[in-house]
Amino acid sequence: MFDFLQGYDLLGAFWVTVKLTALSAVGSLIWGTMLAAMRVGPVPLMRGFGTAYVNTVRNIPLTVIILFTSLGLNQTLNVTLGSDNFDTINFRLAVVGLIAYTSAFVCEALRSGINTVPVGQAEAARAIGLNFTQVLTLIVLPQAFRSVVGPLTNVLIALTKNTTVAAAIGVAEAATLMKSMIENEAQLVAVSAVFAFGFICLTLPTGLLLGWVGKKVAVKR
């Protein structure tokens, strides 16, 4: 029944998807946390930048951002990200685009978590001499992260599915292979079912595991 899979590197394609997801998730968490800190910070210029970035990027289709990394950064500005290999450049550009897009959603998830931390805790920390950075990193963010495991899980699952957009710039991930197989094989339903099952295998365990983690680390109010 699945003889049509012979000759195709299915596992390799999904491995590229996993790498795209993992690298983009780490980068999005870092940049999204910085954006959240800007949005709740005391400096008006940084608050304005964070707000403008989030509101702008969230309203731009991911496909446009991914295409811009290739057509704008690479072909127009000659940004190569330290590589001369075409496939490597496109992979890294896809990661940059996914980070730029996903971090806006990470930021908003974290900001909602920050808003759940009682104001009195931050005021008490400032009263004993802690500055804004210390209050944020020692008091606020640890509690915020614990309260938004669920929303961040949803962002991660969405990111996993969004990696398929990288096919637009030729990254050899799962969606690229699926397109090639549909063009070459007369097995549309079977090919679609195989790739749907593959993404379920990636996202369902992630959701279940992080859902369990979220319940364990949730802040009891």
C-alpha positions in Angstrom: 0.0 0.0 0.0 2.8 2.4 0.8 5.2 1.3 -2.0 5.1 4.8 -3.3 7.2 6.0 -0.3 10.2 4.1 -1.7 12.9 6.4 -3.0 11.8 9.4 -0.9 13.7 10.5 2.3 10.6 10.9 4.4 12.4 10.8 7.7 15.0 13.3 6.5 12.3 15.8 5.5 10.6 15.6 8.9 14.0 15.9 10.5 14.5 19.2 8.7 11.0 20.2 10.0 12.1 19.3 13.6 15.3 21.3 13.3 13.4 24.3 11.9 10.9 24.1 14.8 13.6 23.6 17.5 15.8 26.5 16.4 12.9 28.8 15.7 11.4 28.0 19.1 14.5 28.8 21.0 15.1 32.0 19.0 11.4 33.1 19.4 11.5 32.5 23.1 14.6 34.7 23.5 13.4 37.5 21.2 9.8 37.3 22.4 11.0 37.6 26.1 13.0 40.7 25.2 10.0 42.2 23.4 7.8 41.5 26.4 10.3 43.2 28.7 10.3 46.2 26.4 6.5 46.4 26.4 6.3 46.5 30.2 9.5 48.5 30.7 9.8 52.1 32.0 11.5 53.5 28.8 8.9 55.0 26.5 11.0 54.5 23.4 11.4 50.8 24.1 7.7 50.4 24.9 6.9 52.1 21.6 9.3 49.8 19.6 7.9 46.7 21.2 4.3 47.7 20.6 5.0 48.7 17.0 6.9 45.5 16.3 4.3 43.2 17.7 1.3 44.9 16.1 3.0 45.1 12.7 4.5 41.6 12.5 1.3 39.9 13.8 -0.6 41.4 10.9 1.8 40.4 8.2 1.3 37.0 6.6 4.1 34.6 7.4 4.5 33.8 3.7 5.4 37.4 3.1 8.0 37.4 5.8 9.6 34.2 4.6 9.7 35.5 1.0 11.2 38.8 2.3 14.1 36.9 4.0 14.9 35.3 0.6 14.2 38.1 -1.9 15.0 41.0 0.4 17.8 39.9 2.7 19.5 37.4 0.5 19.0 38.4 -3.1 18.8 42.2 -2.6 21.1 42.8 0.4 23.3 39.8 -0.2 22.8 38.5 3.4 24.3 35.0 3.5 24.3 34.3 7.2 27.8 32.9 7.1 27.3 30.3 4.4 28.0 29.8 0.7 25.7 26.8 0.3 22.3 27.7 -1.2 20.3 25.2 0.8 22.0 26.2 4.1 21.3 29.9 3.4 17.6 29.2 2.8 17.4 27.1 5.9 18.9 29.8 8.0 16.8 32.5 6.4 13.7 30.5 7.1 14.7 30.2 10.8 15.1 34.0 10.9 11.7 34.6 9.3 10.0 32.1 11.7 11.7 33.7 14.7 10.7 37.2 13.6 7.0 36.1 13.2 6.6 33.7 16.1 8.3 36.0 18.7 5.4 38.5 18.4 3.0 35.8 19.6 5.5 34.7 22.3 5.7 38.3 23.5 1.9 38.6 23.9 1.6 35.3 25.7 4.3 36.3 28.1 2.8 39.8 28.6 -0.5 38.2 29.6 1.5 36.1 32.1 3.2 39.2 33.5 -0.1 40.8 34.0 -1.2 37.9 36.3 1.7 38.6 38.7 0.3 40.7 41.6 1.5 44.3 41.4 2.3 44.2 45.1 5.1 41.8 44.6 6.9 44.2 42.2 6.3 47.1 44.5 7.7 45.1 47.4 10.8 44.2 45.4 11.4 47.8 44.4 10.9 48.8 48.1 13.9 46.7 49.1 16.1 48.3 46.4 15.8 46.0 43.4 15.9 47.8 40.0 13.6 47.1 37.1 15.8 44.4 35.5 16.1 42.5 38.8 12.4 42.7 39.5 11.6 41.4 36.1 14.1 38.6 36.0 13.9 37.5 39.6 10.3 38.1 40.6 8.0 38.6 37.6 9.3 36.5 34.7 9.6 33.2 36.7 6.0 33.4 37.7 4.9 34.6 34.2 6.5 31.6 32.5 4.9 29.2 34.9 1.4 30.7 34.1 1.7 30.7 30.4 3.0 27.2 29.6 -0.4 26.4 28.0 -0.4 29.4 25.6 3.3 28.9 24.8 2.5 25.3 23.9 -0.1 26.5 21.5 2.4 28.9 19.9 4.9 26.0 19.6 2.4 23.8 17.9 1.5 26.6 15.5 5.2 27.1 14.8 5.6 23.4 14.0 2.8 23.7 11.4 4.1 27.0 10.1 7.4 25.5 9.2 5.6 24.3 6.0 5.8 27.9 4.7 9.6 27.4 4.4 8.8 25.4 1.3 8.2 28.8 -0.4 11.9 29.4 -0.5 13.0 25.9 -1.3 13.8 24.5 2.2 13.7 20.7 1.9 11.3 20.1 4.8 8.1 18.0 4.9 5.9 20.2 2.9 8.4 20.4 0.1 8.7 16.6 -0.1 4.9 16.3 0.0 4.6 18.7 -3.0 7.1 16.7 -4.9 5.4 13.4 -4.1 2.0 14.6 -5.1 3.5 15.8 -8.5 5.2 12.5 -9.1 2.8 9.9 -7.6 -0.9 9.2 -8.3 -1.6 8.8 -4.6 -3.0 12.1 -3.5 -5.0 10.8 -0.6 -2.3 8.4 0.6 0.4 11.0 0.4 -1.7 13.5 2.3 -2.5 11.0 5.0 1.1 10.1 5.5 2.2 13.7 6.0 -0.9 14.5 8.2 0.0 11.5 10.4 3.6 12.8 10.5 2.6 16.2 11.8 0.2 14.6 14.3 3.2 12.6 15.6 5.1 15.8 16.1 2.4 18.0 17.6 0.2 15.7 19.7 2.9 14.4 22.1 4.3 17.9 22.4 0.8 19.2 23.4 0.2 16.4 25.9 3.7 16.6 27.5 3.7 20.4 27.9 0.1 20.4 29.0 1.1 18.0 31.9 4.1 20.3 32.6 1.9 23.3 32.7 -0.4 21.8 35.3 2.6 20.8 37.5 4.3 24.2 37.4 1.2 26.4 37.5 1.3 29.1 40.1 -1.4 28.5 42.8 -3.2 31.8 43.5 
